[in-house]
Each structure stands twice: as C-alpha cells, then as structure tokens.
Amino acid sequence: MPVWILEDDCLAPERHVKIVYKGPNPFQAYQSAYSLLRAAIEIDPADYQEREFVWSIASDPRGFHARIIVEKRMDARSTIYFEIVMDGNQPTDPSKDGTLTILIGGKLKTEFKLITPFQQSSFYKTLLWLYNFFFYFRVRRQYIKMCSEMIEKILRAYKSLLKLE
C-alpha cells in the first residue's frame, strides 16, 4: 500500500537530550519509566513498548540497557514517537554508586495513505501537497512544538526522580 510519509525530529538539529547520572540506585529510572511517562505525557498502557532490555549478571556492577518507545497519537494522520534509551550499571551493594545515561528523543510522523487509484494520481498528490503546504504545515509545526515541550517534561521528571535539580 503506497503511503506518503513526512517525518521530523522534534529537537532538530539535535536528535536527543542526554542525562548523565552517578549515584545510588540508577536502576530506579528504568523501574519507574512507565509511571513517570504516564504522568508526564498522559499515555495509555497500549502506547508504551519496551523494545529492548538487557540485564547482565556476569559482573559487578551489573550492566543494563533498555530501549522504550512511546506512541502519542495526535490526530488521524500524525503520531509522535518518543524514544528513551537507558544504559547503566547497578552495583549489587545498594550503598555504592552506579552510573546511568539516558537519551530522550522524539519524532513526529505523518502518513497520508494512497490506496485508491485516484489517490495515486498526480492530480490528487498535487492537491495533497497544496493542502499540506497551506494548511496542515502549521498543524505539524504546532505538534513539533508540543513534542519538544513533552520531551522537556520527561527530562524534568527524570531529573526530579534522580534528584539532579
């Protein structure tokens, strides 16, 4: 099925914001990820996906890696995808300090489905381009602004959780 896809990084020209943490219990950032994201950007459980999780018990401190994807539907065509990547080391002794690096990024993805022969015609594609250029462009810019504000909320929530403020 042909689709016209427009995709923008919310933090352009940067791809993500970064938090570097050294302190007690860095694994708590992963453990509280869902509740933190639910409070910060108001998501449903179906919008939260853990794509990768690795926990290494071969050494001390124990290394972990997590990649979380969150979908925030904006309208029938546009969705914001947030990606949170965590890499850290959790010591077995809770009194020792561990390390954690969190990368937070977001993309706005807009899809126009081109299913019927009319929708695949050059006339329709021209109308769609004009619609996007004159009307929907402003809507997408507003969504990108909202996305960057939501990333800022997530950043503040993690900093508050890790007591970095």
Helices and strands as residue ranges (DSSP letters): E 3-9, E 17-23, H 28-31, H 33-41, G 45-47, E 48-55, E 62-73, E 78-90, E 98-113, H 122-131, I 132-136, H 137-161
